[in-house]
Amino acid sequence: MSGPLYVPVPPAHAHAVAAVKGLAPRIRDRVAPVWTLPIIAGEDAGQLEEAVDKER
């Protein structure tokens, strides 16, 4: 079987990123996370930048 063995959908938060980075390399190689981003209402680029910076 080709492709990832597991495709989690974690939130794009520091704790979720750390959890994926903390996986053993042999497991991390078989995981392909699809990160969920916070909902951004409005078209203001400044709001988007602030929301992304907040989640880092």
Secondary structure, 3 states (H helix, E strand, C coil): CCCCCECCCCECCHHHHHHHHCCCHHHHCCECCCCECCCCCCCCHHHHHHHHHHCC
